[in-house]
């Protein structure tokens, strides 16, 4: 989903797939101050959830040095209508 795109249909599809335990992935472009940023959430067949974050310039300094980070997620939270509509919850609520 690119910046400015509503994405309601894509988010509804991802949320339904997540609830059903069906594999899916969705990429969301995020607003960066001085770089291009993409967030990719993935539910694998083994019910393993992961967030990948690609940043074209994570240090914010001179010279582009793109970077990718990843984080395991216990669950996803969906919030349509905001700039980062899918959150990775890293540990279970107590």
C-alpha positions as CSV (number, residue, x, y, z in Angstrom):
1,X,0.0,0.0,0.0
2,X,1.6,3.3,-1.1
3,X,1.4,6.5,0.8
4,X,-2.0,8.2,0.3
5,X,-3.7,4.9,-0.7
6,X,-6.7,4.1,1.5
7,X,-5.8,0.4,1.8
8,X,-9.1,-0.6,3.5
9,X,-9.6,-3.6,1.2
10,X,-6.1,-4.9,1.7
11,X,-6.2,-4.5,5.4
12,X,-9.6,-6.3,5.7
13,X,-8.2,-9.1,3.6
14,X,-5.0,-9.3,5.8
15,X,-7.1,-9.2,9.0
16,X,-9.4,-12.0,7.8
17,X,-6.4,-14.1,6.8
18,X,-4.7,-13.5,10.1
19,X,-7.8,-14.4,12.1
20,X,-8.2,-17.6,10.0
21,X,-4.5,-18.5,10.4
22,X,-4.1,-18.4,6.6
23,X,-0.7,-17.3,5.3
24,X,-0.5,-13.7,3.9
25,X,1.8,-10.7,3.5
26,X,1.1,-7.0,3.1
27,X,3.5,-4.2,2.5
28,X,2.8,-0.6,3.7
29,X,4.8,2.4,2.7
30,X,5.5,4.7,5.7
31,X,6.3,8.4,5.8
32,X,10.0,8.9,6.4
33,X,11.7,12.2,7.3
34,X,14.6,11.8,4.9
35,X,14.2,8.3,3.5
36,X,11.9,5.8,2.0
37,X,10.4,3.2,4.5
38,X,8.4,0.1,3.9
39,X,6.9,-2.2,6.5
40,X,6.1,-5.8,5.5
41,X,4.1,-8.0,7.8
42,X,4.0,-11.8,7.1
43,X,2.0,-14.7,8.5
44,X,3.8,-17.9,7.5
45,X,2.2,-21.3,7.2
46,X,3.5,-22.3,10.6
47,X,1.6,-19.4,12.2
48,X,4.9,-17.6,12.6
49,X,4.3,-13.8,12.4
50,X,7.1,-11.5,11.4
51,X,7.6,-7.7,10.7
52,X,10.3,-6.7,8.2
53,X,11.2,-3.0,8.0
54,X,13.2,-1.6,5.0
55,X,14.6,1.9,5.4
56,X,16.5,3.5,2.5
57,X,18.7,5.5,4.9
58,X,18.3,4.3,8.6
59,X,21.2,6.4,9.9
60,X,19.8,9.6,8.4
61,X,23.4,10.7,7.5
62,X,25.0,11.4,4.2
63,X,25.1,8.6,1.7
64,X,22.4,6.0,1.4
65,X,23.0,2.7,3.2
66,X,19.6,0.8,3.0
67,X,18.9,-1.5,5.9
68,X,16.4,-4.2,6.7
69,X,15.4,-5.2,10.2
70,X,13.1,-8.0,11.4
71,X,11.1,-8.8,14.5
72,X,9.0,-11.8,15.5
73,X,5.4,-11.0,16.4
74,X,3.0,-12.8,18.7
75,X,0.1,-11.1,17.0
76,X,-0.8,-8.2,14.7
77,X,-3.1,-5.3,15.5
78,X,-4.9,-3.7,12.7
79,X,-5.9,0.0,12.7
80,X,-7.1,1.2,9.3
81,X,-7.0,4.9,8.7
82,X,-3.6,5.7,10.3
83,X,-0.2,6.0,8.7
84,X,1.1,2.7,10.1
85,X,-2.0,0.5,10.1
86,X,-0.5,-2.8,11.2
87,X,1.4,-3.2,14.5
88,X,3.6,-6.1,15.5
89,X,2.9,-7.1,19.1
90,X,6.1,-8.8,20.2
91,X,4.9,-10.5,23.4
92,X,1.7,-11.7,24.7
93,X,-0.4,-9.5,27.0
94,X,-0.4,-10.5,30.7
